[in-house]
């Protein structure tokens, strides 16, 4: 599995993983009906697609609709992901530059 550092896995993707784990496999319609609250069907597809990209779900695209199954040990895979954000580096002090001695436009000539 490739190392996917990035944003942390969100609550909705975890919910999709839990639903597919409980059922063994499911399509987006079955997942959407089992999710808490109202979720657009297009968003369920996005959650599944992201979970597949993270290596947490598998997608059987030979069937229509696509059937998703959780990867074994998906919770461990989430916990093993590296932290997504590094602490910002301290800002460097600005370098002082000599004052510009020449006029850079005809308008600057009048200001001198």
SERO-4910 file (N, C-alpha, C, O; in steps of 0.05 Angstrom, whole numbers):
BEGIN
 pado doro    nc1    nc2    nc3   cac1   cac2   cac3    cc1    cc2    cc3    oc1    oc2    oc3
  Unk    A     17    -24      0      0      0      0     18     25      0     38     26     14
  Unk    A     11     44    -16     27     69    -17     21     86      8      0     85     20
  Unk    A     40    102     13     38    120     37     23    145     29     32    161     12
  Unk    A     -1    149     40    -18    171     33    -19    192     55    -38    192     70
  Unk    A      1    208     56      0    230     76    -19    251     65    -19    255     41
  Unk    A    -34    263     81    -52    283     72    -72    290     94    -66    287    118
  Unk    A    -95    298     86   -116    305    105   -124    281    122   -123    258    112
  Unk    A   -132    285    147   -141    263    163   -167    251    152   -182    265    138
  Unk    A   -172    226    159   -196    213    150   -220    224    166   -219    223    190
  Unk    A   -239    234    151   -262    247    164   -283    228    175   -282    203    170
  Unk    A   -302    239    190   -323    223    203   -341    209    182   -349    187    187
  Unk    A   -347    222    160   -365    210    140   -351    186    127   -364    166    122
  Unk    A   -325    188    121   -311    165    109   -310    142    129   -313    119    121
  Unk    A   -306    149    154   -306    128    175   -333    115    176   -336     90    180
  Unk    A   -354    131    174   -382    120    175   -386    101    152   -398     80    155
  Unk    A   -377    109    128   -379     91    104   -364     65    109   -375     44    102
  Unk    A   -341     67    121   -325     43    126   -339     25    146   -339      0    143
  Unk    A   -351     36    167   -365     21    187   -390      7    175   -395    -16    182
  Unk    A   -404     21    158   -428      9    145   -420    -14    127   -432    -35    128
  Unk    A   -399    -10    111   -391    -32     93   -379    -55    109   -382    -79    101
  Unk    A   -366    -49    131   -356    -71    148   -379    -87    160   -377   -112    161
  Unk    A   -399    -74    170   -422    -87    182   -437   -105    162   -447   -126    168
  Unk    A   -438    -95    137   -453   -110    116   -435   -130    100   -445   -148     87
  Unk    A   -409   -126    102   -390   -143     87   -384   -129     60   -361   -128     52
  Unk    A   -404   -119     47   -401   -104     22   -427    -89     18   -448    -97     27
  Unk    A   -425    -67      3   -449    -51     -2   -444    -32    -26   -422    -26    -33
  Unk    A   -466    -24    -39   -464     -4    -60   -471     23    -48   -479     25    -25
  Unk    A   -469     44    -64   -473     71    -53   -502     76    -43   -506     91    -24
  Unk    A   -521     64    -56   -549     67    -47   -553     55    -20   -565     67     -2
  Unk    A   -543     31    -16   -545     18     10   -530     33     32   -540     36     54
  Unk    A   -507     44     25   -492     60     44   -507     85     51   -509     92     75
  Unk    A   -518     99     31   -532    124     36   -556    120     54   -561    136     72
  Unk    A   -571     98     50   -594     93     66   -587     86     95   -603     91    113
  Unk    A   -563     76     99   -554     68    126   -540     91    141   -536     90    165
  Unk    A   -533    113    126   -519    135    139   -538    152    156   -562    153    151
  Unk    A   -526    165    176   -542    182    194   -547    209    180   -529    220    167
  Unk    A   -571    219    182   -578    244    170   -580    242    140   -577    220    129
  Unk    A   -587    264    127   -590    265     98   -563    269     85   -548    288     92
  Unk    A   -556    252     66   -531    255     51   -538    252     21   -552    233     14
  Unk    A   -529    270      5   -533    269    -24   -519    243    -35   -498    236    -25
  Unk    A   -532    231    -54   -521    206    -65   -494    211    -79   -476    194    -78
  Unk    A   -491    235    -91   -465    241   -103   -443    243    -82   -420    236    -88
  Unk    A   -449    253    -59   -429    255    -37   -421    228    -27   -398    224    -20
  Unk    A   -440    209    -26   -433    182    -17   -413    170    -37   -394    157    -29
  Unk    A   -417    174    -62   -398    165    -83   -371    177    -79   -350    164    -82
  Unk    A   -370    203    -71   -344    216    -66   -330    204    -42   -306    200    -42
  Unk    A   -346    199    -20   -334    187      4   -322    160     -3   -300    153      6
  Unk    A   -337    144    -19   -327    117    -26   -302    119    -43   -283    105    -39
  Unk    A   -303    138    -62   -280    141    -80   -255    150    -65   -233    140    -70
  Unk    A   -259    168    -46   -236    176    -29   -225    154    -12   -201    151     -9
  Unk    A   -243    137     -1   -235    115     15   -220     94     -2   -201     82      8
  Unk    A   -228     90    -27   -214     72    -45   -186     84    -50   -166     69    -50
  Unk    A   -184    110    -55   -159    123    -60   -140    121    -36   -115    121    -40
  Unk    A   -151    121    -12   -135    119     12   -127     90     18   -112     84     37
  Unk    A   -138     71      3   -132     43      7   -148     31     30   -140     10     41
  Unk    A   -171     43     36   -187     33     59   -211     17     49   -222      1     64
  Unk    A   -219     20     24   -241      5     12   -232     -6    -15   -213      4    -27
  Unk    A   -244    -28    -23   -240    -38    -50   -266    -34    -66   -287    -35    -54
  Unk    A   -263    -30    -92   -287    -26   -109   -287    -48   -130   -268    -51   -146
  Unk    A   -310    -62   -131   -314    -82   -152   -329    -68   -175   -354    -66   -174
  Unk    A   -314    -59   -195   -327    -44   -217   -338    -63   -239   -348    -53   -259
  Unk    A   -336    -89   -235   -347   -107   -255   -377   -109   -251   -391   -119   -269
  Unk    A   -387   -101   -228   -416   -101   -223   -427    -73   -226   -413    -53   -222
  Unk    A   -453    -71   -232   -466    -45   -232   -490    -47   -215   -507    -64   -220
  Unk    A   -494    -31   -195   -475    -10   -186   -450    -21   -173   -449    -45   -165
  Unk    A   -430     -5   -171   -404    -13   -159   -408    -23   -131   -423    -11   -115
  Unk    A   -395    -45   -124   -397    -56    -97   -371    -51    -82   -349    -57    -92
  Unk    A   -373    -40    -59   -350    -32    -42   -347    -52    -19   -367    -60     -7
  Unk    A   -322    -58    -13   -316    -76     10   -293    -63     26   -275    -52     14
  Unk    A   -294    -65     52   -273    -53     68   -247    -70     67   -249    -94     65
  Unk    A   -225    -57     69   -199    -71     70   -197    -83     98   -206    -71    118
  Unk    A   -186   -108    101   -182   -119    128   -164   -101    144   -143    -92    134
  Unk    A   -171    -95    168   -154    -79    186   -154    -50    178   -134    -36    182
  Unk    A   -176    -39    167   -177    -12    158   -172      8    181   -162     30    177
  Unk    A   -181      1    205   -176     19    228   -146     22    234   -137     44    240
  Unk    A   -132      0    231   -103      1    236    -89     18    214    -70     32    218
  Unk    A   -100     16    189    -89     31    167    -93     61    172    -75     77    165
  Unk    A   -116     69    183   -120     97    189   -101    106    211    -90    128    209
  Unk    A    -98     90    232    -80     98    254    -51     99    245    -36    114    257
  Unk    A    -44     83    225    -16     83    216     -9    106    198     15    110    191
  Unk    A    -28    121    189    -23    143    171     -6    164    185    -11    170    209
  Unk    A     14    176    172     30    196    184     14    222    189     -6    226    175
  Unk    A     22    239    207      8    264    211      8    280    186     27    280    171
  Unk    A    -14    294    181    -18    307    156     -5    335    155      2    345    133
  Unk    A     -3    347    177      7    375    177     32    377    193     35    367    215
  Unk    A     51    392    181     76    398    195     72    425    208     57    442    199
  Unk    A     87    430    229     87    456    241     99    476    222    119    470    209
  Unk    A     89    501    221    100    520    203    128    528    213    134    530    237
  Unk    A    145    532    193    173    541    200    172    570    207    156    586    197
  Unk    A    190    578    226    190    606    233    198    624    210    214    616    193
  Unk    A    186    648    208    192    666    186    220    677    189    230    683    211
  Unk    A    234    679    167    260    691    167    258    721    168    239    733    158
  Unk    A    278    733    181    278    762    182    284    774    155    300    763    139
  Unk    A    270    796    148    275    807    121    303    818    118    315    828    137
  Unk    A    313    815     95    340    825     89    338    854     82    322    862     66
  Unk    A    355    870     96    354    899     90    368    904     63    389    893     57
  Unk    A    356    921     47    367    927     21    372    957     20    358    973     33
  Unk    A    393    964      5    399    993      3    376   1008    -11    362    997    -28
  Unk    A    372   1033     -3    351   1049    -15    357   1054    -44    380   1057    -52
  Unk    A    336   1054    -60    339   1059    -89    347   1088    -93    332   1105    -84
  Unk    A    369   1093   -107    378   1120   -110    370   1133   -136    372   1157   -139
  Unk    A    361   1116   -155    353   1127   -181    323   1127   -183    309   1111   -170
  Unk    A    313   1146   -198    284   1146   -203    277   1124   -222    291   1119   -241
  Unk    A    255   1110   -216    246   1088   -233    224   1095   -252    214   1078   -267
  Unk    A    214   1120   -252    194   1129   -270    196   1160   -272    209   1173   -256
  Unk    A    182   1171   -292    181   1200   -295    166   1212   -272    171   1236   -266
  Unk    A    148   1198   -260    133   1209   -237    150   1212   -213    147   1230   -197
  Unk    A    170   1193   -209    188   1194   -187    207   1218   -189    217   1227   -169
  Unk    A    212   1227   -214    230   1251   -218    217   1276   -205    232   1293   -194
  Unk    A    191   1278   -206    178   1301   -195    177   1301   -165    174   1322   -152
  Unk    A    179   1278   -153    177   1275   -124    204   1282   -111    204   1287    -86
  Unk    A    225   1283   -125    251   1287   -114    257   1316   -109    279   1323    -99
***
